[in-house]
Structures are given as C-alpha cells and as structure tokens.
C-alpha cells in the first residue's frame, strides 16, 4: 500500500483539531472576501469543520458534478506529471495535514491547501474547463520546458493566486490565497497591485513561492477564464516561435 494514499482511520484527534482550527479561522474571513462560487462549491462537496474530508466521498460528488476527482499524491509533482493528471481530469492532492505548530507556514502544500483551497471550485464547470484546456495545451508541448514554465505562470496567477470581480468588488478565488490566513487579509488590502487579467503580461511575469504576491491578476468571470484558452494557446505559440528565432 502506498503511504500517501488516504487511510482515513489513521487521522488522529490532533489532525481533526488542526483541520477544525484551520477551517474555522478561514471561515472568519472568507465570507467577506471570497468568491460566491467557492462557497457554492463548499456546500456541494459538503465540507465542514467537523471532520477532515474523505476523498472517496468527495470524489463521488465531484465525478457526478463535473467529471473531476482528487488524485492522491505524495507531494509536489513535476510540472509534466501534474499537467498529465489534469488532462485526465484528476487534481493532485496530498493526504497529510500540517501540525498545530505549523498553522501559518509550510514549505510545501498540505491537504488543507490542496483540498480546502482547490476542491470547491472543481464543482464549477467553467473553471474545470479552463483547467482541462490548460492541460490540453500542455500536452501538446509536454517536452518543451519554456512552454511548461509559461503555463505554470498562468496556473500560478489564476488557479493559485487569482482574484475575480463579483458585485463590483474584488474577491478571492485562488487556492493559494484561500488556504492562507495571512495572504487572505493581505490580498484584499491596498498594498499589492491588482490589474486586469492579461495573458501576455502573465506570461511575462515571474513569481516567488516563499512570500506574499506583489501583483494579482483580476478576472471578470469564470467564463472569461475559460474563454481565454484560445488566446493562451495563441500567445504561447508566439512566444515559442520568438524563442526559436532567437536561438537560430
């Protein structure tokens, strides 16, 4: 048996307390600043503070709603493997949970980030179609490091750290923000730059993984995100062509 597969009976009382603490702490903030679609997803997959989600039960709901599912992994995957799983409509998720003394910082994502942060929006068809569209493009360029790097930036500034306009207010939908107490408060403040979603600018923007973001890109809707796939593919091809000409 692979050690990273979810063995629900192995979760301790301490694990359940950590889940409850993290869940409750975020729910004190998110109703005011997170996307309404995220909360629709929370209800649809029946997440509560009372117990750590059971992947088997969550996957039954997700498969019925959008055809997606959580796929257990030991930790961060290589970009190539990650996109290959997305192409199969499988979102990679860890099953381990941080300890009580690690509530505010981890070097790599745990289950709270992967599941609390990401799973609710896997109930949204436009969001899932964006995911799948990104993976389709990645599969065409799976052996091209630059293409995977640029698609990784797109993923970072949307799925992980994206904002959305709802009722004329900027709301959070990126899982990297939603699962972080500190960045939830920071991202909706006045300090970071917030600019409209722009494919070319995202491709030209690098990021750091160990600090709050200096810049957030804002979409108008999940439909806009999905309909950007054609533009993403076009701009990506243009940048790859430019690279080839420069090398030649």
Backbone as JSON, one array per atom type, in Angstrom:
{
  "sequence": "XXXXXXXXXXXXXXXXXXXXXXXXXXXXXXXXXXXXXXXXXXXXXXXXXXXXXXXXXXXXXXXXXXXXXXXXXXXXXXXXXXXXXXXXXXXXXXXXXXXXXXXXXXXXXXXXXXXXXXXXXXXXXXXXXXXXXXXXXXXXXXXXXXXXXXXXXXXXXXXXXXXXXXXXXXXXXXXXXXXXXXXXXXXXXXXXXXXXXXXXXXXXXXXXXXXXXXXXXXXXXXXXXXXXXXXXXXXXXXXXXXXXXXXX",
  "N": [[0.84, -1.21, 0.0], [0.59, 2.2, -0.88], [2.09, 4.81, 0.95], [1.08, 7.36, 0.81], [-1.56, 7.24, 0.11], [-4.94, 7.9, 1.01], [-5.71, 6.98, 4.19], [-8.22, 6.87, 6.07], [-8.8, 6.18, 8.71], [-6.41, 6.51, 9.96], [-6.02, 9.13, 10.64], [-5.48, 11.28, 13.35], [-6.82, 12.45, 16.54], [-5.65, 14.89, 16.95], [-5.06, 15.66, 14.32], [-7.67, 16.06, 13.36], [-8.37, 18.21, 14.97], [-6.61, 20.15, 14.05], [-7.54, 20.47, 11.39], [-10.11, 21.52, 11.98], [-9.4, 23.89, 13.31], [-8.02, 25.32, 11.31], [-10.03, 25.46, 9.34], [-12.11, 26.88, 10.69], [-10.78, 29.27, 11.24], [-10.27, 30.34, 8.7], [-12.88, 30.62, 7.8], [-13.77, 32.72, 9.27], [-12.92, 34.86, 7.87], [-13.28, 34.48, 5.04], [-16.08, 34.62, 4.14], [-16.47, 37.32, 3.65], [-14.68, 38.05, 1.7], [-14.18, 36.14, -0.28], [-14.9, 34.41, -3.39], [-18.28, 33.9, -4.43], [-18.86, 31.55, -5.79], [-17.0, 29.81, -4.79], [-18.03, 29.26, -2.25], [-20.42, 28.07, -2.94], [-19.38, 25.76, -3.95], [-18.17, 24.65, -1.64], [-20.44, 23.97, -0.19], [-21.6, 22.13, -1.95], [-19.8, 19.96, -1.99], [-19.87, 19.32, 0.59], [-18.15, 20.12, 2.72], [-17.09, 20.6, 6.06], [-16.32, 21.95, 9.34], [-16.17, 19.89, 11.04], [-14.99, 17.46, 10.39], [-12.18, 15.99, 8.73], [-12.09, 15.94, 5.2], [-13.24, 13.08, 3.41], [-11.72, 11.52, 0.83], [-12.83, 9.63, -0.9], [-15.61, 9.98, -0.65], [-15.81, 12.67, -1.38], [-14.92, 12.53, -4.03], [-16.93, 11.06, -5.29], [-18.98, 12.91, -5.39], [-17.79, 14.99, -6.9], [-17.23, 13.69, -9.35], [-19.79, 13.23, -10.27], [-20.76, 15.83, -10.59], [-18.92, 17.31, -12.26], [-17.18, 15.55, -13.44], [-14.63, 15.41, -12.54], [-11.91, 14.55, -10.23], [-10.21, 14.1, -7.06], [-6.81, 13.22, -6.85], [-4.66, 11.19, -5.2], [-1.42, 12.07, -4.1], [2.12, 11.97, -3.23], [3.36, 14.42, -2.73], [4.52, 17.63, -3.95], [4.34, 17.56, -7.43], [6.36, 16.97, -10.41], [6.1, 19.41, -13.02], [5.37, 18.38, -15.51], [4.17, 15.86, -14.87], [2.06, 16.76, -13.34], [0.43, 18.23, -15.16], [-0.23, 16.17, -16.88], [-1.89, 14.59, -15.27], [-3.97, 16.43, -14.88], [-4.98, 16.48, -17.44], [-6.32, 14.12, -17.46], [-8.44, 14.76, -15.97], [-7.9, 14.8, -13.25], [-7.12, 16.03, -10.14], [-4.2, 16.64, -8.44], [-3.6, 15.81, -5.08], [-2.43, 16.02, -1.77], [-2.47, 13.91, 1.18], [-1.71, 14.34, 3.72], [-1.61, 16.31, 6.74], [-0.77, 19.47, 8.08], [0.92, 20.25, 11.24], [-0.12, 21.44, 14.51], [1.63, 23.44, 15.28], [2.37, 24.48, 12.89], [0.61, 26.12, 11.6], [0.67, 28.53, 10.16], [2.71, 28.53, 8.25], [4.15, 26.54, 5.71], [6.6, 24.62, 3.95], [5.86, 23.22, 1.71], [2.77, 22.52, -0.03], [0.02, 21.23, 1.91], [-2.71, 18.97, 2.72], [-4.73, 20.71, 3.5], [-4.38, 23.01, 1.97], [-4.49, 21.83, -0.64], [-7.01, 20.56, -0.7], [-9.08, 21.99, 0.82], [-8.54, 24.46, -0.32], [-8.58, 24.05, -3.17], [-10.52, 22.09, -4.02], [-13.34, 22.92, -3.8], [-13.88, 24.64, -6.06], [-13.69, 22.84, -8.1], [-16.16, 22.04, -8.64], [-17.25, 23.79, -10.37], [-18.12, 24.27, -13.65], [-17.06, 25.95, -15.71], [-14.62, 26.72, -14.62], [-13.39, 24.21, -14.37], [-13.27, 23.52, -17.07], [-11.46, 25.39, -17.97], [-9.17, 24.52, -16.59], [-8.87, 22.01, -17.87], [-8.5, 22.8, -20.49], [-6.06, 24.14, -20.27], [-4.43, 21.95, -19.65], [-4.65, 20.51, -21.99], [-3.28, 22.12, -23.82], [-0.78, 22.01, -22.61], [-0.12, 19.32, -22.97], [0.42, 19.24, -25.67], [2.86, 20.43, -25.75], [4.55, 19.05, -24.11], [7.2, 18.31, -23.87], [8.6, 20.61, -23.91], [10.37, 22.81, -22.09], [10.13, 25.64, -21.76], [7.49, 26.19, -22.57], [6.06, 24.79, -20.6], [6.9, 26.2, -18.38], [5.79, 28.74, -18.84], [3.04, 28.12, -18.91], [2.87, 27.27, -16.33], [3.15, 29.7, -15.0], [0.76, 30.91, -15.77], [-1.05, 29.22, -14.48], [-0.29, 29.73, -11.83], [-0.95, 32.47, -11.42], [-3.66, 32.46, -11.7], [-5.29, 30.02, -10.92], [-4.0, 29.55, -8.46], [-3.46, 32.12, -7.29], [-5.44, 33.96, -8.02], [-7.79, 36.69, -8.48], [-11.22, 37.8, -8.6], [-13.86, 39.7, -10.08], [-16.79, 40.4, -8.44], [-20.01, 41.51, -8.02], [-19.08, 44.11, -8.3], [-16.88, 44.16, -6.66], [-13.59, 43.15, -5.68], [-12.84, 39.82, -5.35], [-11.61, 36.79, -3.81], [-10.42, 33.87, -5.48], [-8.33, 32.17, -5.91], [-6.57, 29.32, -4.8], [-4.21, 29.36, -3.33], [-4.39, 31.7, -1.93], [-6.85, 31.45, -0.59], [-6.4, 29.36, 1.18], [-4.62, 30.42, 2.93], [-4.2, 32.19, 5.85], [-2.85, 34.6, 6.36], [-2.35, 35.65, 3.74], [-4.88, 35.9, 2.76], [-5.93, 38.12, 4.11], [-4.04, 40.04, 3.34], [-4.17, 40.14, 0.5], [-6.53, 41.42, -0.25], [-6.15, 43.92, 0.6], [-4.73, 47.29, 0.39], [-2.08, 47.31, -0.34], [-0.87, 45.38, -2.28], [-0.5, 45.24, -5.91], [-3.19, 45.26, -8.18], [-4.37, 44.08, -11.16], [-6.11, 43.99, -14.35], [-6.89, 40.81, -15.81], [-4.53, 39.5, -18.03], [-3.21, 37.83, -20.62], [-0.67, 37.91, -21.97], [0.86, 39.54, -20.28], [0.86, 38.03, -17.95], [2.33, 35.79, -18.79], [4.76, 37.03, -18.98], [5.49, 37.57, -16.42], [7.28, 36.77, -13.62], [7.38, 34.78, -10.56], [7.47, 34.46, -6.95], [7.69, 31.85, -4.57], [7.81, 31.84, -1.84], [6.77, 33.99, -0.43], [4.3, 36.64, 0.12], [2.32, 37.6, -2.69], [3.24, 40.2, -4.98], [1.71, 41.19, -6.93], [-1.54, 40.84, -8.29], [-3.72, 39.25, -10.58], [-6.84, 40.04, -12.05], [-9.84, 38.54, -12.85], [-12.91, 38.84, -14.8], [-14.93, 37.01, -14.75], [-15.64, 33.47, -14.37], [-16.26, 32.42, -16.77], [-14.87, 34.11, -18.51], [-12.3, 33.27, -17.9], [-12.29, 30.62, -18.85], [-12.81, 31.1, -21.58], [-10.48, 32.26, -22.31], [-8.67, 30.41, -23.15], [-8.12, 29.94, -25.91], [-6.74, 32.28, -26.55], [-4.57, 32.03, -24.81], [-3.28, 29.82, -25.93], [-2.58, 30.88, -28.41], [-0.87, 33.09, -27.75], [1.11, 31.75, -26.36], [2.2, 30.12, -28.4], [3.23, 32.11, -30.0], [5.26, 33.15, -28.37], [6.91, 30.92, -28.14], [7.7, 30.64, -30.78], [9.17, 32.98, -31.13], [11.25, 32.46, -29.37], [12.51, 30.31, -30.7], [13.42, 31.58, -33.02], [15.25, 33.37, -31.92], [17.15, 31.64, -30.9], [18.02, 30.42, -33.2]],
  "CA": [[0.0, 0.0, 0.0], [1.34, 3.45, -0.92], [1.9, 5.53, 2.2], [0.39, 8.63, 0.63], [-2.99, 7.02, -0.1], [-5.68, 8.31, 2.2], [-6.17, 5.97, 5.14], [-8.95, 7.8, 6.92], [-8.74, 5.78, 10.12], [-5.11, 6.86, 10.51], [-6.03, 10.5, 11.14], [-5.55, 11.34, 14.8], [-7.65, 13.53, 17.1], [-4.9, 16.12, 16.71], [-5.29, 16.01, 12.92], [-9.02, 16.6, 13.25], [-8.35, 19.53, 15.62], [-5.92, 21.05, 13.14], [-8.49, 20.78, 10.32], [-11.15, 22.4, 12.52], [-8.8, 25.18, 13.59], [-7.76, 25.98, 10.03], [-11.33, 25.71, 8.71], [-12.8, 27.95, 11.42], [-10.03, 30.51, 11.11], [-10.53, 30.89, 7.37], [-14.29, 30.97, 7.67], [-13.99, 34.02, 9.89], [-12.53, 35.87, 6.88], [-13.67, 34.24, 3.65], [-17.41, 35.07, 3.72], [-16.43, 38.73, 3.27], [-13.69, 38.36, 0.66], [-14.01, 35.06, -1.26], [-15.89, 34.26, -4.46], [-19.52, 33.19, -4.09], [-18.78, 30.22, -6.38], [-16.24, 28.97, -3.87], [-18.93, 28.81, -1.19], [-21.34, 27.1, -3.54], [-18.63, 24.51, -4.01], [-18.04, 24.12, -0.27], [-21.72, 23.32, 0.16], [-21.84, 21.0, -2.84], [-18.98, 18.81, -1.61], [-20.2, 19.04, 1.98], [-17.04, 20.33, 3.64], [-17.43, 21.24, 7.32], [-15.21, 21.98, 10.29], [-16.31, 18.76, 11.97], [-14.15, 16.31, 10.06], [-11.35, 16.02, 7.53], [-12.81, 15.33, 4.07], [-12.94, 11.72, 2.94], [-11.55, 11.66, -0.62], [-13.75, 8.75, -1.62], [-16.93, 10.63, -0.67], [-15.68, 13.9, -2.18], [-14.79, 12.18, -5.45], [-18.24, 10.65, -5.79], [-19.72, 14.14, -5.69], [-17.13, 15.7, -8.0], [-17.41, 12.96, -10.62], [-21.17, 13.42, -10.69], [-20.99, 17.22, -10.96], [-18.08, 17.81, -13.34], [-16.34, 14.51, -14.0], [-13.28, 15.51, -11.98], [-11.69, 13.89, -8.95], [-8.93, 14.28, -6.39], [-5.9, 12.09, -7.07], [-3.69, 11.23, -4.11], [0.0, 12.11, -4.47], [2.94, 12.12, -2.03], [3.79, 15.8, -2.54], [4.54, 18.41, -5.19], [4.73, 16.77, -8.6], [6.96, 17.69, -11.53], [5.08, 20.1, -13.82], [4.94, 17.45, -16.56], [3.25, 14.89, -14.29], [0.88, 17.49, -12.88], [-0.44, 18.52, -16.3], [-0.73, 14.9, -17.4], [-3.04, 14.23, -14.44], [-5.06, 17.36, -15.2], [-5.56, 16.08, -18.72], [-7.21, 13.01, -17.14], [-9.42, 15.33, -15.04], [-7.51, 14.41, -11.9], [-6.36, 17.07, -9.47], [-3.31, 16.02, -7.47], [-3.8, 16.29, -3.72], [-1.78, 15.28, -0.69], [-3.41, 13.44, 2.22], [-1.16, 14.66, 5.05], [-2.04, 17.61, 7.26], [0.23, 20.14, 8.91], [0.77, 20.14, 12.69], [-0.67, 22.64, 15.14], [2.66, 24.49, 15.32], [2.69, 24.86, 11.51], [-0.62, 26.67, 11.03], [0.85, 29.7, 9.32], [3.68, 28.4, 7.16], [4.69, 25.24, 5.31], [7.46, 24.72, 2.78], [5.12, 22.7, 0.57], [1.33, 22.45, 0.28], [-0.55, 20.03, 2.54], [-4.08, 18.67, 2.33], [-5.63, 21.85, 3.69], [-4.26, 23.81, 0.75], [-4.93, 21.09, -1.82], [-8.41, 20.15, -0.66], [-9.9, 23.13, 1.2], [-8.31, 25.55, -1.26], [-8.86, 23.76, -4.58], [-11.63, 21.19, -4.36], [-14.65, 23.54, -4.01], [-14.09, 25.16, -7.42], [-13.79, 21.74, -9.05], [-17.59, 21.87, -8.89], [-17.63, 24.82, -11.34], [-17.81, 23.73, -14.98], [-16.18, 26.86, -16.46], [-13.3, 26.61, -14.01], [-12.85, 22.91, -14.76], [-12.96, 23.56, -18.5], [-10.2, 26.14, -18.06], [-8.17, 23.55, -16.16], [-8.67, 20.98, -18.88], [-7.94, 23.47, -21.64], [-4.64, 24.35, -19.97], [-3.73, 20.67, -19.74], [-4.61, 20.13, -23.41], [-2.17, 22.87, -24.4], [0.46, 21.48, -22.03], [0.19, 18.02, -23.57], [1.0, 19.49, -26.99], [4.22, 20.94, -25.58], [4.96, 18.41, -22.87], [8.66, 18.19, -23.84], [9.18, 21.95, -24.07], [10.46, 23.43, -20.76], [9.63, 27.02, -21.76], [6.03, 26.14, -22.62], [5.57, 24.37, -19.28], [7.16, 27.3, -17.45], [4.8, 29.8, -19.08], [1.75, 27.63, -18.45], [2.95, 27.29, -14.87], [2.85, 31.08, -14.57], [-0.69, 31.11, -15.93], [-1.68, 28.49, -13.38], [0.03, 30.41, -10.57], [-1.64, 33.75, -11.26], [-5.11, 32.27, -11.78], [-5.77, 28.96, -10.03], [-3.42, 29.68, -7.13], [-3.48, 33.46, -6.7], [-6.31, 34.82, -8.8], [-8.92, 37.44, -7.93], [-12.35, 37.9, -9.52], [-14.82, 40.77, -9.78], [-18.16, 39.98, -8.15], [-20.78, 42.63, -7.46], [-18.2, 45.28, -8.37], [-15.82, 44.05, -5.65], [-12.56, 42.14, -5.96], [-12.96, 38.69, -4.44], [-10.57, 35.76, -3.95], [-10.76, 32.51, -5.89], [-7.11, 31.38, -5.95], [-6.44, 28.44, -3.63], [-3.08, 29.76, -2.52], [-4.87, 32.75, -1.03], [-7.97, 30.95, 0.21], [-5.92, 28.47, 2.24], [-3.63, 31.15, 3.74], [-4.82, 33.22, 6.7], [-2.17, 35.87, 6.16], [-2.5, 36.2, 2.4], [-6.29, 36.28, 2.58], [-6.06, 39.52, 4.57], [-3.13, 40.89, 2.57], [-4.52, 40.24, -0.92], [-7.65, 42.35, -0.47], [-5.75, 45.23, 1.12], [-4.31, 48.3, -0.58], [-0.65, 47.23, -0.65], [-0.5, 44.73, -3.54], [-1.04, 45.74, -7.18], [-4.24, 44.41, -8.76], [-4.56, 44.51, -12.54], [-6.98, 43.11, -15.12], [-6.33, 39.6, -16.4], [-3.88, 39.76, -19.31], [-2.43, 36.63, -20.9], [0.72, 38.21, -22.31], [1.55, 40.05, -19.1], [1.07, 36.91, -17.03], [3.45, 35.01, -19.31], [5.99, 37.79, -18.79], [5.63, 37.88, -15.0], [7.78, 35.68, -12.78], [6.78, 34.81, -9.22], [8.19, 33.83, -5.85], [6.81, 30.91, -3.87], [8.01, 31.89, -0.39], [6.31, 35.26, 0.13], [3.05, 37.11, -0.44], [2.47, 38.11, -4.05], [3.26, 41.66, -5.14], [0.77, 41.53, -8.01], [-2.63, 39.89, -8.51], [-4.49, 39.47, -11.8], [-8.26, 40.0, -11.73], [-10.74, 38.15, -13.95], [-14.27, 39.35, -14.69], [-15.83, 35.89, -14.53], [-15.05, 32.18, -14.69], [-16.44, 32.26, -18.21], [-13.72, 34.77, -19.13], [-11.13, 32.4, -17.7], [-12.41, 29.51, -19.8], [-12.73, 31.58, -22.96], [-9.12, 32.74, -22.58], [-7.84, 29.29, -23.57], [-7.67, 30.15, -27.28], [-5.72, 33.33, -26.51], [-3.4, 31.45, -24.15], [-2.58, 28.98, -26.9], [-2.02, 31.75, -29.43], [0.25, 33.85, -27.2], [2.16, 30.78, -26.06], [2.84, 29.75, -29.66], [4.0, 33.28, -30.45], [6.48, 33.25, -27.57], [7.76, 29.8, -28.51], [8.26, 30.95, -32.1], [10.19, 34.01, -30.9], [12.41, 31.79, -28.76], [13.2, 29.52, -31.73], [14.11, 32.52, -33.9], [16.39, 33.91, -31.2], [18.15, 30.57, -30.8], [18.59, 30.24, -34.55]],
  "C": [[0.87, 1.26, 0.0], [1.03, 4.3, 0.3], [1.12, 6.83, 2.04], [-1.11, 8.47, 0.33], [-3.76, 7.37, 1.18], [-6.19, 7.1, 2.98], [-6.9, 6.74, 6.23], [-8.83, 7.46, 8.41], [-7.42, 6.15, 10.77], [-5.04, 8.31, 11.01], [-6.27, 10.5, 12.65], [-6.53, 12.44, 15.25], [-6.97, 14.88, 16.87], [-5.09, 16.59, 15.27], [-6.66, 16.66, 12.74], [-9.11, 18.0, 13.88], [-7.68, 20.56, 14.72], [-6.85, 21.45, 11.99], [-9.55, 21.77, 10.8], [-10.6, 23.81, 12.76], [-8.6, 25.97, 12.31], [-9.06, 26.38, 9.34], [-12.02, 26.9, 9.37], [-12.1, 29.29, 11.23], [-10.25, 31.16, 9.75], [-11.97, 31.35, 7.21], [-14.66, 32.24, 8.43], [-13.73, 35.16, 8.89], [-13.22, 35.72, 5.53], [-15.07, 34.7, 3.26], [-17.43, 36.52, 3.23], [-15.58, 38.98, 2.03], [-13.56, 37.29, -0.43], [-15.17, 35.0, -2.24], [-17.11, 33.46, -3.99], [-19.49, 31.76, -4.63], [-17.98, 29.27, -5.5], [-17.15, 28.42, -2.78], [-20.0, 27.87, -1.7], [-20.67, 25.73, -3.62], [-18.46, 23.85, -2.65], [-19.3, 23.37, 0.13], [-21.94, 22.06, -0.67], [-21.03, 19.77, -2.43], [-19.02, 18.55, -0.1], [-19.0, 19.1, 2.93], [-17.54, 21.04, 4.89], [-16.18, 21.28, 8.2], [-15.19, 20.74, 11.17], [-15.39, 17.59, 11.66], [-13.36, 16.56, 8.78], [-12.12, 15.36, 6.39], [-12.31, 13.93, 3.74], [-12.88, 11.78, 1.42], [-12.55, 10.82, -1.39], [-15.13, 9.39, -1.75], [-16.9, 11.9, -1.53], [-15.65, 13.58, -3.66], [-16.11, 11.72, -6.06], [-19.06, 11.87, -6.2], [-19.13, 14.85, -6.89], [-17.35, 15.01, -9.34], [-18.82, 13.17, -11.16], [-21.4, 14.84, -11.22], [-20.21, 17.65, -12.2], [-17.2, 16.75, -14.0], [-14.91, 14.53, -13.49], [-13.17, 14.7, -10.69], [-10.34, 14.28, -8.36], [-8.1, 13.03, -6.6], [-4.78, 12.2, -6.04], [-2.26, 11.19, -4.63], [0.82, 12.33, -3.2], [3.36, 13.55, -1.73], [3.75, 16.54, -3.86], [5.07, 17.55, -6.33], [5.54, 17.61, -9.59], [5.85, 18.26, -12.41], [4.51, 19.16, -14.88], [3.89, 16.47, -16.02], [1.94, 15.55, -13.87], [-0.09, 17.74, -14.04], [-1.0, 17.24, -16.92], [-1.94, 14.41, -16.59], [-4.22, 15.14, -14.72], [-5.76, 16.96, -16.49], [-6.52, 14.9, -18.54], [-8.33, 13.43, -16.18], [-9.19, 14.85, -13.61], [-6.67, 15.53, -11.3], [-5.52, 16.44, -8.37], [-3.47, 16.65, -6.09], [-3.08, 15.39, -2.72], [-2.82, 14.89, 0.36], [-2.91, 13.76, 3.62], [-1.54, 16.08, 5.45], [-0.95, 18.18, 8.16], [-0.06, 19.94, 10.4], [0.29, 21.47, 13.27], [0.34, 23.78, 15.19], [3.08, 24.94, 13.93], [1.5, 25.55, 10.83], [-0.37, 27.74, 9.98], [1.83, 29.54, 8.18], [4.13, 26.96, 6.97], [5.57, 25.44, 4.1], [6.78, 24.16, 1.54], [3.66, 22.5, 0.95], [0.93, 21.13, 0.94], [-1.99, 19.87, 2.07], [-5.0, 19.88, 2.51], [-5.57, 22.77, 2.47], [-4.89, 23.09, -0.43], [-6.43, 20.86, -1.86], [-9.34, 21.31, -0.29], [-9.77, 24.25, 0.16], [-8.82, 25.27, -2.66], [-10.18, 23.05, -4.85], [-12.97, 21.9, -4.58], [-14.89, 24.05, -5.42], [-14.03, 24.07, -8.49], [-15.24, 21.36, -9.3], [-18.09, 22.84, -9.97], [-17.2, 24.41, -12.74], [-16.87, 24.63, -15.78], [-14.75, 26.77, -15.93], [-12.63, 25.3, -14.42], [-12.48, 22.88, -16.24], [-11.68, 24.36, -18.77], [-9.03, 25.24, -17.7], [-7.84, 22.58, -17.3], [-8.09, 21.58, -20.16], [-6.45, 23.73, -21.47], [-3.87, 23.05, -20.14], [-3.61, 20.21, -21.19], [-3.45, 20.84, -24.11], [-0.84, 22.3, -23.91], [0.86, 20.16, -22.68], [0.8, 18.17, -24.96], [2.47, 19.86, -26.9], [4.9, 20.29, -24.39], [6.48, 18.25, -22.75], [9.37, 19.53, -24.0], [9.2, 22.67, -22.71], [9.9, 24.85, -20.71], [8.11, 27.03, -21.76], [5.47, 25.78, -21.26], [5.8, 25.47, -18.24], [6.1, 28.39, -17.6], [3.4, 29.37, -18.64], [1.71, 27.55, -16.93], [2.68, 28.67, -14.31], [1.36, 31.37, -14.69], [-1.44, 30.44, -14.79], [-1.49, 29.26, -12.07], [-0.84, 31.66, -10.36], [-3.16, 33.65, -11.46], [-5.56, 31.28, -10.71], [-5.26, 29.12, -8.61], [-3.64, 31.06, -6.5], [-4.33, 34.45, -7.49], [-7.38, 35.52, -7.98], [-9.99, 37.55, -9.02], [-13.24, 39.06, -9.11], [-16.2, 40.16, -9.58], [-18.89, 41.12, -7.46], [-19.9, 43.87, -7.28], [-17.12, 45.3, -7.29], [-14.84, 42.95, -6.05], [-12.63, 41.05, -4.9], [-11.87, 37.65, -4.77], [-11.16, 34.49, -4.54], [-9.53, 31.6, -5.92], [-6.89, 30.6, -4.66], [-5.27, 28.8, -2.74], [-3.43, 30.87, -1.55], [-5.9, 32.18, -0.06], [-7.51, 30.08, 1.37], [-4.92, 29.15, 3.17], [-4.3, 32.27, 4.52], [-4.19, 34.58, 6.43], [-2.41, 36.47, 4.81], [-3.96, 36.55, 2.08], [-6.47, 37.74, 2.97], [-5.23, 40.47, 3.7], [-3.65, 41.16, 1.16], [-5.63, 41.23, -1.21], [-7.37, 43.74, 0.09], [-5.27, 46.14, 0.0], [-2.86, 48.15, -1.04], [-0.34, 46.57, -1.99], [-1.17, 45.37, -4.76], [-2.08, 44.76, -7.7], [-4.55, 44.93, -10.15], [-5.46, 43.53, -13.28], [-6.21, 41.93, -15.72], [-5.78, 39.88, -17.79], [-2.92, 38.61, -19.59], [-0.96, 36.93, -21.12], [1.49, 38.71, -21.08], [1.8, 38.95, -18.07], [2.26, 36.07, -17.5], [4.79, 35.71, -19.07], [6.26, 38.15, -17.33], [6.12, 36.66, -14.23], [7.16, 35.79, -11.39], [7.71, 34.15, -8.21], [7.21, 32.98, -5.05], [6.83, 31.09, -2.35], [7.62, 33.23, 0.25], [4.96, 35.63, -0.47], [3.32, 37.69, -1.83], [2.46, 39.63, -4.07], [2.2, 42.12, -6.13], [-0.28, 40.43, -8.13], [-3.36, 40.27, -9.79], [-5.97, 39.19, -11.52], [-9.09, 39.63, -12.95], [-12.12, 38.76, -13.71], [-15.26, 38.25, -14.35], [-15.08, 34.59, -14.8], [-15.23, 31.85, -16.17], [-15.28, 32.91, -18.96], [-12.48, 33.89, -19.04], [-11.15, 31.27, -18.72], [-12.21, 29.98, -21.24], [-11.36, 32.17, -23.29], [-8.22, 31.65, -23.14], [-7.29, 29.49, -24.99], [-6.56, 31.21, -27.33], [-4.44, 32.81, -25.86], [-2.59, 30.63, -25.15], [-1.9, 29.83, -27.97], [-0.78, 32.48, -28.93], [1.42, 32.93, -26.86], [2.93, 30.42, -27.34], [3.71, 30.9, -30.18], [5.32, 33.4, -29.68], [7.45, 32.11, -27.89], [8.44, 30.02, -29.86], [9.39, 31.98, -31.97], [11.45, 33.39, -30.31], [13.22, 31.03, -29.83], [13.99, 30.43, -32.67], [15.34, 33.08, -33.23], [17.51, 32.89, -31.08], [18.84, 30.37, -32.14], [19.49, 31.41, -34.92]]
}
